[in-house]
Amino acid sequence: MAQRIDYQQQAPELFKKLVAISMQTAQGGVGATIGHLAEIRASQLNGCAFCVDMHVKQALIHGERPLRIHHLTVWRESPLFSDRERAALAWTEALTQLPPHGVSDDLYAQVREQFSEKELTELTYTVMAINAWNRISVAFTSVPGSADKAYGLDKAGLA
């Protein structure tokens, strides 16, 4: 696999703006753990190997348990996630694979039980940002692991 276009070089100002959004969402009130889970799950759904690779490594570096990462594809059946994390994962899936008639009132109510309006807005921006990254990485076939050293992901020990 080879990257088709170096989108960072071709549109550096847009790249910087998307990085800024991602950095801002990482500092939000939903917390790093939920942010990592949402980023990995959206990337799995979108088939973005580069982003799955990157966010798994980030999660491990920040202390996420490997078994929970393995369970993300079956989170509904797994006992390893809290109600708050389950709500975040359901929200992530709904926004990543938008249903024909939008997000249901039932899902919205479930998520609002776990998140304040501000937190839910920040989680939504996290999902929006990772979906943007997924789309550009899939379109231009970003190579998994190719940015590990630049982003400090070699510290995960998963080369």
N, C-alpha and C positions, 0 to 999 in steps of 0.2 A: 504494500500500500504506500502510495506517495501522496502528499498533500497537493491538491490541484492548484490552489492559489494561496499566496501568503496574504490573507485578508488583513492582517495587522499592518503590513507594509503598504498595502493598496489603499487603505482608508484609516490611517493612524488616528485621526481625530475622533472618528466614530468608535474605533476600538477603545480609545481612552475613556470615552463617555460610558460605554458598556462596562468597562472595568470599574469606573467610578460608581455606577449603580450597584454592581455586585459587591463592591467594598462597603457601600453604605448599608445594603441589606444585611451583610454579615455582622454589622454593629447594632442591628435592631433588637427589639425586645423579645423576640421569640426564642432566642438562644441559639448557640452554635450547633447543639445536638440536633434540634429540629431542622435547622437550616441544612445541615449535611444530609439528613435523611431525605428531605424534600428534593435536594439536588440530585442525589443518587437515584431516587425513585423516578423522577421525571426523565433523567437521562436513560434509565433502563427502558422506560416506555417508548422513548424516542429512538432507541437503538443507537445512541451516541457513545461509541466505544471510548473516544477521547475523554469525554466528560465523566463517564462511569469510572474510568481509570483514575482520573484526577481527583474526583470527589471521594472515592473510596480511600485513596491515600491520605487526603486531607483529614478525613474522619478518623482514620487510624492514628495519625499524628496527634490529633486532638483528644485521643483516649477512647474512641468508640470501640466497643467489643466486636471482634470479627464475626461472632455468631449472629449478632443482630444485623450486620450487613448482609450476611448470607440469607437471613430470613426476610429481607425486604421484599422479595418477590412474592412471598406468601404471608405478608404482614397480617392479613385478616385472620388467618388461622394460627398465628404465632402468639404465644403468651409473653413474648419478650418486650412488647410495646405498651406504654401507658395509654390511657384514654386520650390524653392531650396529643401524644404522638400519632395515635390512630386517626384523630380528627385532622391533623396536619397532613397525613398521608392521603386520606380520602379527598381533602381539598386539593392537594397536589395533583392527584389523578384526574379529578374533575376538570381542573383548569388546563391540564396537559392534553386531555382527550375530551375537549368540549362536547357535551351531549347536544343533540339537535335542538333541544328546547332550553338550553342553558343549565345553570346550576339549580338544583331543586331546592325548594324551601326547607325540606326535611334536612338535607345536608347542611344548608346554611345554619339552621337552628342547632344542629349537632355541633358544628364548628364554633358557633358563638357561645356555646356552653363552656368551651375550653379557652377561648381567646377573646381579649378585649377588642374593641373596634380598631384601635391603633395596631395591636399585635396582628390582627387578621389582615389589615392593610399591608403591613410589613411582610407577612408571609406571602401574600399575593404578589408583591413585588419580587420576592425571592423566586417564586415559581415563574413569574414573567421573565426574569433575567436568565434563569437556567434554560428556559425554553428557547430564548434568543440564542444563547451560546450553543445549545444543541443543534439548532437549525443551521448555524453557520459552520459548525464543526462537521456535521453530516454532509452538508452541501459541498464543502471543499476538502473532505476526507482528512481531517486532522489526524495525525498519527498518534495513537495512545503511547504515553510515556515520553514523547519527544520534547516536552517542556519540563520534565521532572527537575532537572538541575536548576533551570531558571526560576522555577517556582518553589524550590526547596522541598520538592516531593520525594527526592531521593532519600530523605530522612525516614521515610516509611519502611525502607528496606524491602521493597517489593519489585526490584528491577527484573 
